[in-house]
Amino acid sequence: QVQLVESGGGLVQAGGSLRLSCAASGRTFSVYHMAWFRQGPGTEREFVAAIDWIGGRTYYVDSVKDRFTISRNNAGNMLYLRMNSLRPEDTAIYYCAAKRSGVSPYDKRGSYDSWGLGTQVTVSS
């Protein structure tokens, strides 16, 4: 399995921006399809965005479309999530996840084999 470490979280005012990073190590990063999930206070972990192994296809939950951008750098073993126009409801712990399968659903927690420990994002109103 690949090991994942998130960074870049913090406290930001509504309307602000953050860029989350996820550093991968241990296995060949470029064969993995990657995603970001988040878990807010008292809620279940939910899908945010995903990107295929080569970065050619991206997927987003409706609530973040046109505000968040997922990207990856396979040469540097990095995954990113650029978050603009942040809202208080975006407050959550954000997790990076990896899966080998290209056919399992990209938006389901159970599809992913490896997870990071998360980074906290807090958006104040």
Beta strands, then each sheet from edge to edge (+ up, - down):
strand 1: 3-7
strand 2: 10-13
strand 3: 18-25
strand 4: 33-39
strand 5: 46-51
strand 6: 58-60
strand 7: 68-73
strand 8: 78-83
strand 9: 92-99
strand 10: 114-115
strand 11: 119-124
sheet 1: 1+ 3- 8+ 7-
sheet 2: 2+ 11+ 9- 4+ 5- 6+
sheet 3: 2+ 11+ 9- 10+
end
